[in-house]
Amino acid sequence: MDKVSGLRQLQTRYQITDDELMTFGDNENDLGMLTMTPWGFAMPNAYESIKKQSANIALADHNHDGVLTTIEHYLKEGVIG
């Protein structure tokens, strides 16, 4: 079982499509979930190789509420949701 498999199970159970899903990560074990959705966000402190393969970069790192800040920004802008 990996992160993508777990997310796929949740997507099936709750009928969530890939474009309705935001993922966040900073390491190689996160790459699968970062690339499964157009809303995959590498954290600013992620390895360069991860940032290059991710469609987006989060607005702040995990020490500065990066996930929450990014979600709020995209929802407020009306890009997602």
Phi, psi and omega in degrees: 000134175231182185296321179296316179300317178296316178295320179298321178296317178294320178299317179296314183296320185254008178054056180252128178273164181302322182281359174259006188243131173251134177234151182224140179192171183220001187226170182300329179288353178262349189302319180302314181285333178290333182259358181278346183224151175293349182251045174269128183239119171281143177284150181304333180271008181291160173303147180303321180297326178288316179298323180293329183268349181269145181290334186218162174240133178299155185285343179205165179278176184294338178284348182235038176056041184303318181294308181298316179301317181292315179300311181301317180300310183291326176291318180296322180287349180076014180285324180237143173099000000 
